[in-house]
Amino acid sequence: MLKSEEVVFVLVDVQGKLAQMVYNHEMMLQRLTQLIKGLKILDIPMLWLEQYPKGLGPTTERIALLMPEAIQPIEKITFNACLNDQFIRAIEATERKQVVLAGIEAHICLYQTAMGLKELSYDVHVVEDAVSSRTEQNKRIGLEKLKARGVLCTSVEMLLYELMVTADRPEFKDVLEIIK
């Protein structure tokens, strides 16, 4: 089970035109919105990745505006963010061992980052309804391969309820409003 005191969220490469080209992009962006809002209410630390922003563009504005003001995106050119020293320093600084990933593309950067994190002994979870790839087939293949390699998949709603544990938390009503 995920525990709120052990979880860190990593947003992967939801950028520019690519974010508008991926399979079922509007649903993915809607779920990412719910996810980020819910995680902020639950005070879960977040990290934010951008793949070669000079070429792909910045994070989609509607998502970037939701991210905590105290953090900036970590630029990378490697598909596996674990090959980026700035990312490794940032994730280690959280002192958390459960990593929740969402973003794009499921079969490239998200997949390779998840595998890199597993190699570093992190407990990795992917929010399946908040990820995508340019094609439905690549999303499916990426998720299947992640599952085969021991990455657990979840959904926005399942994740938020798992982190809350109980309905008598003061944040419950605020989270419920987001996922309705």
C-alpha positions, 0 to 999 in steps of 0.5 A: 500500500502507498503511504502519504508520508512515503510518496513522491509524485513525478510528472513526466514530460507533458509538453507542447504539441506532443501533449495535444497529440497523444492518444485520448489527450483530453482525458489524460489532461483531465485526470492529471488535473484531478491528480495534481489537485488531489496530491496538493491537498494531501501535501504530497511532494512533487517533481516535474520533468521536461524532455528537451524543452527547447525542442518540445516546448514547455509543459502544457500551461494548464498543467504547469499552472497547477504545479507548486510554485516552489518547484521548477521543471527539471530539464533532461535530454535522457529518456530515463530521468534517472540518468540526470543528476539533477533529478537524482539529487531532487528525488533523493532529497525527498527521502521518500521511497514510493514514487508515483509517475504520470505523464507521457510517453508511456512507452518511452520516458515514463517507461524508462524512468520507471525502470531506472527508479526500480533499479534504484530500489524505489517502489514505483507506481504508474497512474494508468489513467493519467498517462498516454502515448501518441498511439493507443497501442504504444500506451498499451505496450508500455503499460504491459511491459511496466506491469511485467517488470513489477511496476504497479498501476493505479488510477487517480481515484484509487491512488487518492483514496489509498493515500487518504486511508479514511473518510474522517480525514479533514481533506476528504471532502476537498479530495472528493470534490475533485474526483466527482 
